[in-house]
Amino acid sequence: MSEQPRRPRKPGKPYRRPQKDPVRLLAFEALRAVDERDAYANLVLPPLLRKAREKEGPEKFDARDAALATELVYGTLRRQGTYDAVIADCVDRPLREVDPPVLDVLSLGVHQLLGTRIPTHAAVSASVELARVVLGDGRAKFVNAVLRKVARDDLDGWLARVAPPYDEDPEDHLAVVHSHPRWVVSALWDSLGGGRAGIEELLAADNERPEVTLVARPGRATRDELLGEEAAVAGRWSPYAVRLSEGGEPGAVEAVREGRAGVQDEGSQLVALALADAPLDGPDRRWLDGCAGPGGKAALLGALAAERGAFLIASEKQPHRAGLVAKALAGNPGPYQVIAADGTRPPWRPGSFDRVLVDVPCTGLGALRRRPEARWRRRPEDLDGFAPLQRGLLREALEAVRVGGVVAYATCSPHLAETRAVVADVLKRRPGAELLDARPLLPGVPALGEGPDVQLWPHVHGTDAMYLALVRRTS
Ligand SMILES: C[S@@+](CC[C@H](N)C(=O)[O-])C[C@H]1O[C@@H](n2cnc3c(N)ncnc32)[C@H](O)[C@@H]1O
C-alpha cells in the first residue's frame, strides 16, 4: 500500500478540522524526540506531561490522561520490534522508506489496537485524527488504510503470521514475539541457559513495567516509616526495600524528598549489602565506590559505612555525575568524600581500601524494563567499547583494595562478555586474587545458580538483571 498523494476534497463534503487529542499529541511528540534526538523516554516525558497539564488545565488533562500518555509511549517503544513486523506486512515497501513521523503515528495506532483495551474504532479514529494534525490529510488516509488492515486481527493472530515458526528459527521467533533485537535474545539466552520457558519468561518480564522500589537508608529512615505510605509493601529480599504498587509516587514520600530514602531497585541494594557484609579479616575503615554516579549505591554504602564507623570515598569520572553523587550523599550520617576521578588512573594509593565497589559502565541489558528504547539503541559493537574499560576498572579496583580486602564487581547487564568474561580475564592475568562465594551474602534469595558469582533476573527475582562477583585480594 502506498501513501496517498494529496487530492482536492470532493465537492460537497464539508471540511472538518482535525480534533486535537492532547494525549495522542503528547505521545507522538515523545516518540519523535526519542527517534529524532535520541532522547530518553523517561527524561522526555515528565516535561511534556507538565506542559500538557499547564496548557490544557487539570480538568482536561488529568492523572488518567497522563497515565495513558505514558503507557502509549512506553508500550509503543517496548513493542516496536513486534509492531514493525506487523506494519511491514501491511505496507508495500520496506519500512525504512516510510517517513519516520508516519511510522510513529502508525506504531502508536498499532499499540492501541494490539496492545491495549482501547476499542478498535476509537484506536483507528484517534490515530487518523492525530495523523491529520501532525501529518496532513493525505497521509492520514494512508494511516487509516494501514490501521484498518491491522485491525482485522488480534495480536496472537498477527504473531502467528509475522513471526517465523519457533522450530525453524527460535531466536528470530522470540525476537518478533517478545520484541527484542535478535542479538539481545541470543545474548540473554546464552547467559540464562536452559530451554524455551525461561527465556520466554525473561523476555516477557522485560516488557512489563517495573514496580517502583524504595530504599530506606539505614540510620536515616526505617522500612517501617516507608511502609506507612499508601500502597507500600515490603521488598522481597533487601531488609531496606519497600515496593510501591501501581500509582505510588516516590516524590510524594517525605523521606525520599529529604534524601533519607531513595528510589533503588532491589538488585542494586543487594549488591551494596553483599559488599558491606563480605567477610573481612583486619580493619574495616575505608570504603571506595569507584564508579559512583549518579549515587544510588554510594548513598546506601555511605549509610552502612556510617553504622560501622567507616569512611566512604565515592569517586566518579564525570564531574556533573560526581555532582549527583554529592547530592545523593548529602546528609549522610558518617564521614565521606566525593571526588571526580578516572578509576582507570586513580589518584589514591594502592592498597588504601578495605572494601571497593566497581559498578562499571555497561550496555544496561539488565535494565530493559526501565528504558524502553534502550534495546533498539544498543549494538553488539558497544560491547567492544566497554570491554577494555570494564577490565581496567576491575584491575585498578584490585590494586586499590588492601591484601585481605574485598572488591565487588557489578554490572547492570547479564551479558557474559560484561560479566564472567571480564572477571575471568582479569583474574587470569592477576595472581593474588580469588573469587568469593557471593551467594551466602544474599540471604534468602533463591535460584542464585552454582556460584561463586551471582546473576539476578527480572523474571526470577523481580529485580534488574544485576551481576555481582566478589573478589578477595590475597597478595
Ligand atoms: C553503572 S554506572 C554506576 C551507577 C552507580 N553505582 C549507582 O548505583 O548510582 C557507571 C558509572 O561509571 C562512570 N564511569 C565511566 N567511566 C569511568 C571511569 N573511567 N572511572 C570512573 N567512573 C567511570 C560513569 O560515568 C557512570 O556514572
PDBQT file of the ligand as one rigid body, heavy atoms in Angstrom, charges set to zero:
ROOT
HETATM    1  C1  LIG A 501      26.667   1.871  36.059  1.00  0.00    +0.000 C 
HETATM    2  S1  LIG A 501      27.058   3.496  36.460  1.00  0.00    +0.000 S 
HETATM    3  C2  LIG A 501      27.217   3.423  38.195  1.00  0.00    +0.000 C 
HETATM    4  C3  LIG A 501      25.901   3.503  38.923  1.00  0.00    +0.000 C 
HETATM    5  C4  LIG A 501      26.076   3.826  40.391  1.00  0.00    +0.000 C 
HETATM    6  N1  LIG A 501      26.905   2.842  41.047  1.00  0.00    +0.000 N 
HETATM    7  C5  LIG A 501      24.762   3.927  41.120  1.00  0.00    +0.000 C 
HETATM    8  O1  LIG A 501      24.350   2.956  41.765  1.00  0.00    +0.000 OA
HETATM    9  O2  LIG A 501      24.142   5.009  41.073  1.00  0.00    +0.000 OA
HETATM   10  C6  LIG A 501      28.703   3.642  35.946  1.00  0.00    +0.000 C 
HETATM   11  C7  LIG A 501      29.346   4.991  36.228  1.00  0.00    +0.000 C 
HETATM   12  O3  LIG A 501      30.727   4.905  35.935  1.00  0.00    +0.000 OA
HETATM   13  C8  LIG A 501      31.150   6.143  35.430  1.00  0.00    +0.000 C 
HETATM   14  N2  LIG A 501      32.446   5.959  34.746  1.00  0.00    +0.000 N 
HETATM   15  C9  LIG A 501      32.677   5.709  33.430  1.00  0.00    +0.000 A 
HETATM   16  N3  LIG A 501      33.996   5.586  33.204  1.00  0.00    +0.000 NA
HETATM   17  C10 LIG A 501      34.614   5.747  34.396  1.00  0.00    +0.000 A 
HETATM   18  C11 LIG A 501      35.957   5.746  34.808  1.00  0.00    +0.000 A 
HETATM   19  N4  LIG A 501      36.950   5.550  33.944  1.00  0.00    +0.000 N 
HETATM   20  N5  LIG A 501      36.238   5.993  36.098  1.00  0.00    +0.000 NA
HETATM   21  C12 LIG A 501      35.246   6.201  36.994  1.00  0.00    +0.000 A 
HETATM   22  N6  LIG A 501      33.930   6.215  36.651  1.00  0.00    +0.000 NA
HETATM   23  C13 LIG A 501      33.636   5.992  35.381  1.00  0.00    +0.000 A 
HETATM   24  C14 LIG A 501      30.016   6.565  34.539  1.00  0.00    +0.000 C 
HETATM   25  O4  LIG A 501      30.061   7.956  34.304  1.00  0.00    +0.000 OA
HETATM   26  C15 LIG A 501      28.808   6.124  35.367  1.00  0.00    +0.000 C 
HETATM   27  O5  LIG A 501      28.376   7.166  36.168  1.00  0.00    +0.000 OA
ENDROOT
TORSDOF 0
